[in-house]
C-alpha cells in the first residue's frame, strides 16, 4: 500500500464539501413546503345535517379557508383514518371546500399513515421556486 500523496486529503475534503453544498441546493429547489395550518376535525364536531353556516362555524374549516384565501401557491391535504367511512367523510369535506371556492386541483385526499381520529386538514405553502 502506498503512502498518500501530499494534497490528496484536501482534494477529498473539497469534493465532500462540494457535494454537501449541492445537497442543500437541491433541497432548496425540491418543493419542500411550509405547513401553514395543521388542524384536526373530530367526528363529534361534524354537523348531522351539514350546511354552509354550520361548516363555516367549524374552527378547522375556518382556519384552512382564511389561510387559503390569503396565501397563494398552497395546497390543502385532507387525511382520513382508513376505511370507507373515513374516505367518504373526507370526500364530503373536499366537496364542501370546492363549493366554498377552493379549486379541486388544490385539494388532496389521502389515507393517514398512522392512527388518526377524525380528519386532519393541512394547508401547505409550496416553495416559491417550484410553483408555476
Secondary structure, DSSP 8 states (H G I E B T S, - for coil): -----TTHHHHHHHHHHHHHHHHHHHHHHTT--EEEEEEEE-GGGS-SS--HHHHHTSHHHHHHHHHHHH-SSEEEEEEE-SSHHHHHHHHHHHHHHHHTT--GGGEEEEE-SS--SSEEEEEEE--GGG--
